[in-house]
Every structure is written in C-alpha cells, then in structure tokens.
Amino acid sequence: MIINRLGLYDTIFSDHLSAIDVDTSPWPIAYTLLNSILDETDYPDVSLELRKSVKSFLIRDKDEKYRSWMIAALSPWAMVDVKHPLTEEEARKMAPRPTRVARDGLRCEKKLTTLLSVAVTRYGLISDVKTAYVNGMSDTTSLSDDRWKLAKLLRTLGTDWRLCFIQAILLDVMQGKAAQAGEF
C-alpha cells in the first residue's frame, strides 16, 4: 500500500526493456484481496469461508505466501501482457514482462521467475477452463472427461499450479470480473 500511495511502483518495479507504461490503478484491488485471503481481513463480495478455503487449498506454507505476494506485486505488469500480448516472435525471444521485472529489476530467484512465466503465459488457458465450468459447459461432457481436462491443465501448469491459480484470480479481479463463490 505504501508503494502505491507514494507512487513508487514505476521506480521499484521497472521494466527497462519496454517503453510501455504500467497502469497501477487496479493494483490495490489485487493486494487487498490477497491480504484478505492471507490474513482473513474483511473484503466485500467474498465470504470469509470462501477466502479461508482458497487459502488452505492454494497457499499452504510460508514460501507460497511469499511467492503469492510477489505475484500480487507484479500483477500490474501481468495486466500489461494480458492487454498487450507479445507477438509470437517476441514471446520466443523474451520472457513475459513480470518475469523480466522480477529477474532484471529485482534479481529474484529462478524459481519465482519460472513461476511468473508459466502463470502469465497460461492465464488464458486457466481463464478459459474456469469460464467453461462456471458457465456450465461441462454439463455436456462426462465427469471423467472433466477430470481429464482438469488433470491436463494441472500437468501443463506444473508443480506451482496453485500459485498460477492465485495469479489468475488476481488478474480476473483486477479486470473487474466478479469474485463470487462460483467465480473462484
């Protein structure tokens, strides 16, 4: 909150390889939601029971808590990639913007930068699967087909799939998508 209030986001989380400015206006929504999940503080429109469930299922230890805060901190850069995706040629040559900021600007460890790359590049896939389930599109397929699709998604995301889901939740909320029980 202090970084946002003092307007230091561009200074601390800068991408020296990009001329695109980052929009931090929806960022408070992301870190407020994450704080309410982790510390069980009040958050409008999302029940305490749901937030406790999300925390117990997706954020299990201190390392995942740290990495979820880093995901939240770099979410404005992830939003840039969502709104202005890299071309296929650019994607082959360079990492997603949040990964570059974490690696080059903050000198974060490889485990975190790899997580950020997967979470940002696979956000669309996670969002598509979530939308299909929320809209009831899975009613036309069998339960075993649904399980297979979900298992395939989790294998695609790798060992840090839980934190990829945290990134997807934060990006959805930053875009103004409803955070109701059926939406998580």
VOGU-3710 file (C-alpha; in Angstrom, 3 decimals, decimal comma):
1> miinrlglyd> 0,000/0,000/0,000  2,812/2,408/0,823  4,432/1,869/-2,588  1,142/2,671/-4,299  0,325/5,638/-2,067  3,757/7,215/-2,671  3,644/6,487/-6,410  6,843/4,436/-6,373  5,647/1,444/-8,382  7,365/2,531/-11,616
11> tifsdhlsai> 10,580/3,157/-9,699  10,731/-0,157/-7,838  9,145/-2,449/-10,425  10,569/-1,068/-13,660  10,975/-2,844/-16,985  13,977/-1,325/-18,715  13,326/-3,231/-21,953  9,832/-1,897/-22,555  8,506/1,535/-23,434  5,006/0,607/-22,264
21> dvdtspwpia> 3,782/2,307/-19,100  2,176/0,168/-16,445  -1,293/1,062/-15,127  -1,388/0,590/-11,358  -4,958/1,818/-10,838  -6,436/-1,710/-10,400  -3,458/-2,905/-8,324  -4,974/-2,049/-4,896  -7,800/-4,467/-5,657  -5,294/-7,307/-6,099
31> ytllnsilde> -3,229/-6,715/-2,980  -6,303/-6,013/-0,859  -7,874/-9,308/-1,973  -4,659/-11,243/-1,343  -4,307/-9,634/2,072  -7,894/-10,603/2,925  -7,200/-14,206/1,862  -3,977/-14,478/3,837  -4,946/-12,535/6,949  -8,691/-13,155/6,819
41> tdypdvslel> -9,466/-9,445/6,919  -12,749/-8,135/5,562  -13,226/-7,991/1,793  -16,508/-7,029/0,133  -18,363/-9,559/-2,028  -16,249/-12,563/-0,980  -17,257/-14,572/2,067  -14,786/-15,364/4,834  -15,480/-19,067/4,341  -14,506/-18,882/0,668
51> rksvksflir> -11,335/-16,918/1,445  -10,335/-19,487/4,092  -10,927/-22,293/1,581  -8,817/-20,572/-1,061  -6,004/-20,012/1,435  -5,995/-23,576/2,769  -6,075/-25,070/-0,724  -3,814/-22,733/-2,708  -1,387/-21,187/-0,207  -0,079/-23,880/2,104
61> dkdekyrswm> 3,221/-22,588/3,553  5,434/-19,511/4,035  7,196/-19,958/0,696  3,895/-19,983/-1,179  2,783/-16,963/0,851  5,945/-15,063/-0,170  5,565/-16,034/-3,818  1,874/-15,080/-3,802  2,842/-11,606/-2,543  5,415/-11,345/-5,330
71> iaalspwamv> 2,741/-12,385/-7,837  0,462/-9,654/-6,473  3,279/-7,106/-6,598  3,957/-7,868/-10,263  0,292/-8,191/-11,291  0,173/-4,748/-12,956  2,894/-5,953/-15,346  0,933/-9,150/-15,934  -2,055/-6,970/-16,851  0,112/-5,260/-19,487
81> dvkhplteee> 0,773/-8,687/-21,018  -2,942/-9,519/-20,896  -3,915/-6,253/-22,604  -0,925/-6,083/-24,985  0,230/-9,665/-25,541  3,631/-10,272/-27,030  3,678/-11,405/-30,619  4,757/-14,996/-31,250  8,182/-13,806/-32,357  8,589/-11,590/-29,261
91> arkmaprptr> 7,393/-14,405/-26,997  10,094/-16,701/-28,366  12,794/-14,066/-27,865  11,892/-12,652/-24,466  10,160/-13,563/-21,238  6,823/-12,057/-20,172  7,078/-8,584/-18,647  6,557/-9,620/-14,989  9,317/-12,191/-15,377  11,706/-9,610/-16,804
101> vardglrcek> 10,935/-7,153/-14,000  11,466/-9,844/-11,352  14,641/-11,166/-12,966  16,317/-7,974/-14,165  14,970/-5,326/-11,803  14,538/-7,231/-8,542  17,098/-10,038/-9,082  14,610/-12,684/-7,949  15,451/-16,367/-7,874  14,827/-18,611/-10,870
111> klttllsvav> 12,024/-20,497/-9,108  9,952/-17,301/-8,912  10,728/-16,138/-12,447  9,786/-19,541/-13,845  6,510/-19,425/-11,901  5,751/-15,947/-13,239  6,420/-17,045/-16,813  4,088/-20,023/-16,535  1,380/-18,084/-14,675  1,304/-15,237/-17,193
121> tryglisdvk> 1,569/-17,305/-20,363  -1,049/-19,815/-19,175  -3,501/-17,273/-17,752  -5,742/-17,503/-20,815  -5,903/-21,278/-20,516  -6,821/-21,113/-16,818  -9,426/-18,449/-17,527  -10,960/-20,475/-20,358  -11,279/-23,592/-18,184  -12,751/-21,563/-15,319
131> tayvngmsdt> -15,249/-19,895/-17,638  -16,290/-23,249/-19,073  -17,018/-24,639/-15,622  -18,768/-21,507/-14,365  -20,991/-21,347/-17,467  -21,921/-24,990/-17,136  -20,317/-26,085/-20,389  -19,065/-29,177/-18,613  -22,677/-30,428/-18,399  -22,348/-31,784/-21,930
141> tslsddrwkl> -19,342/-33,957/-21,071  -18,918/-36,817/-18,651  -17,322/-36,467/-15,241  -14,312/-38,485/-16,380  -13,790/-36,112/-19,334  -13,946/-33,137/-16,962  -11,404/-34,740/-14,626  -9,142/-35,493/-17,576  -9,301/-31,875/-18,786  -8,527/-30,542/-15,319
151> akllrtlgtd> -5,660/-33,011/-14,853  -4,251/-31,982/-18,229  -4,399/-28,321/-17,176  -2,606/-29,059/-13,901  0,121/-31,030/-15,705  0,538/-28,143/-18,146  0,967/-25,687/-15,268  3,479/-27,863/-13,409  4,233/-28,094/-9,714  3,301/-24,484/-8,985
161> wrlcfiqail> -0,238/-24,784/-10,361  -1,712/-23,444/-7,115  0,146/-20,165/-7,468  -0,804/-19,966/-11,137  -4,414/-20,054/-9,950  -3,643/-17,233/-7,481  -2,302/-15,175/-10,419  -5,453/-15,929/-12,416  -7,721/-14,909/-9,528  -5,846/-11,633/-9,037
171> ldvmqgkaaq> -5,874/-10,815/-12,762  -9,592/-11,573/-13,003  -10,329/-9,271/-10,075  -8,074/-6,539/-11,490  -10,048/-6,718/-14,744  -13,288/-6,226/-12,824  -14,562/-9,771/-13,153  -16,887/-10,832/-10,337  -15,294/-12,599/-7,397  -18,299/-14,635/-6,311
181> agef> -18,216/-18,175/-4,960  -18,885/-19,586/-8,414  -16,139/-17,484/-9,963  -13,214/-18,835/-7,955
//
